[in-house]
Amino acid sequence: MTTLKEKNIADVMKERSSIRNYKKGIKIPSEKLEQILQLATTAPSSWNLQHWKFIVVQEEENKKRLFPIAYRQQQVLDASAVVIVLGDTEANKNAETIYNEAVKAGYMTEEAKNDIVNNIQQVYQNVENVGVHEAIRNASFAAMQLMLAAKANDIDTCPMGGFDPVALREELNIPDRYIPVLMITLGYAEKPAHQTSRFPLEEVVIHESF
Ligand SMILES: Cc1cc2nc3c(=O)[nH]c(=O)nc-3n(C[C@H](O)[C@H](O)[C@H](O)COP(=O)(O)O)c2cc1C
């Protein structure tokens, strides 16, 4: 088996596809799962506010609770794990902690920290819906990294937006502060993904301006 280090990132991207049929009853080794989650947290984020939380569901009983919420999509039951990626709509509240650490580590001065923290609070106070937009945008980067890190570890995934967010919040006691952005199944493929295609580059790239 190729280890993470030996895999080329472009190959990992090309090999990833949305797997909906998983081998049942296989547990992902906890150190592997931890490594995947750790890699997901290396994602970039606005002001490094790290607008993400991950709910990791592995118990059969708890996957069963997710099944109706995910509109009875079978992969939720069969996958080894389901990770719910949450976006933090109040990530500005993390600023002080994150930037205090940066000062402590010698990455910036106290003065620079105060400027940036002040700037963040101003934006969060004054820009309409900034908390929600930033939560979804930034948590999505972590979600993508999680899927690539999983694939690099020979674990397949399926990103899922097909779930009832209100029912999910209630079932898992998700605080109002967090938005469920994506459900991701993780496991070992039983069947390959449906084949998909992409628009050719000339249809998606606009040079300089529309
Ligand atoms: C935001 C988002 C939501 C998705 N929701 C679902 C879903 O609820 N169920 C599902 O089976 N696939 C879902 N998918 C997977 C897409 O169908 C899939 O990514 C797309 O068809 C391209 O195929 P590929 O991922 O295999 O390349 C979702 C993908 C994304 C990015």
The ligand as an SDF file (V2000), in Angstrom:
LIG
                    3D

 31 33  0  0  0  0  0  0  0  0999 V2000
  -21.8630   20.1640   -1.9390 C   0  0  0  0  0  0  0  0  0  0  0  0
  -22.0440   18.7700   -2.4620 C   0  0  0  0  0  0  0  0  0  0  0  0
  -23.1790   18.0500   -2.1120 C   0  0  0  0  0  0  0  0  0  0  0  0
  -23.3260   16.7310   -2.5490 C   0  0  0  0  0  0  0  0  0  0  0  0
  -24.3810   16.0010   -2.0750 N   0  0  0  0  0  0  0  0  0  0  0  0
  -24.4580   14.6840   -2.3780 C   0  0  0  0  0  0  0  0  0  0  0  0
  -25.4410   13.8700   -1.7570 C   0  0  0  0  0  0  0  0  0  0  0  0
  -26.2460   14.2960   -0.9390 O   0  0  0  0  0  0  0  0  0  0  0  0
  -25.4740   12.5470   -2.0970 N   0  0  0  0  0  0  0  0  0  0  0  0
  -24.5900   12.0000   -2.9800 C   0  0  0  0  0  0  0  0  0  0  0  0
  -24.6650   10.8110   -3.2180 O   0  0  0  0  0  0  0  0  0  0  0  0
  -23.6270   12.7610   -3.5660 N   0  0  0  0  0  0  0  0  0  0  0  0
  -23.5330   14.0780   -3.2800 C   0  0  0  0  0  0  0  0  0  0  0  0
  -22.5210   14.8470   -3.8140 N   0  0  0  0  0  0  0  0  0  0  0  0
  -21.5420   14.2270   -4.7290 C   0  0  0  0  0  0  0  0  0  0  0  0
  -21.6780   14.7370   -6.1590 C   0  0  0  0  0  0  0  0  0  0  0  0
  -22.7910   14.1270   -6.7700 O   0  0  0  0  0  0  0  0  0  0  0  0
  -20.3720   14.4250   -6.9250 C   0  0  0  0  0  0  0  0  0  0  0  0
  -19.3160   15.1220   -6.3180 O   0  0  0  0  0  0  0  0  0  0  0  0
  -20.4270   14.8170   -8.3830 C   0  0  0  0  0  0  0  0  0  0  0  0
  -21.4160   14.0830   -9.0690 O   0  0  0  0  0  0  0  0  0  0  0  0
  -19.0800   14.5740   -9.0980 C   0  0  0  0  0  0  0  0  0  0  0  0
  -18.6860   13.2400   -8.9640 O   0  0  0  0  0  0  0  0  0  0  0  0
  -17.3160   12.8250   -8.2670 P   0  0  0  0  0  0  0  0  0  0  0  0
  -17.3010   13.4510   -6.9010 O   0  0  0  0  0  0  0  0  0  0  0  0
  -17.3350   11.3400   -8.2250 O   0  0  0  0  0  0  0  0  0  0  0  0
  -16.2000   13.3720   -9.0970 O   0  0  0  0  0  0  0  0  0  0  0  0
  -22.3640   16.1490   -3.4200 C   0  0  0  0  0  0  0  0  0  0  0  0
  -21.2390   16.8920   -3.7660 C   0  0  0  0  0  0  0  0  0  0  0  0
  -21.0620   18.1590   -3.2810 C   0  0  0  0  0  0  0  0  0  0  0  0
  -19.7950   18.9030   -3.6210 C   0  0  0  0  0  0  0  0  0  0  0  0
  1  2  1  0
  2  3  1  0
  2 30  2  0
  3  4  2  0
  4  5  1  0
  4 28  1  0
  5  6  2  0
  6  7  1  0
  6 13  1  0
  7  8  2  0
  7  9  1  0
  9 10  1  0
 10 11  2  0
 10 12  1  0
 12 13  2  0
 13 14  1  0
 14 15  1  0
 14 28  1  0
 15 16  1  0
 16 17  1  0
 16 18  1  0
 18 19  1  0
 18 20  1  0
 20 21  1  0
 20 22  1  0
 22 23  1  0
 23 24  1  0
 24 25  2  0
 24 26  1  0
 24 27  1  0
 28 29  2  0
 29 30  1  0
 30 31  1  0
M  END
$$$$
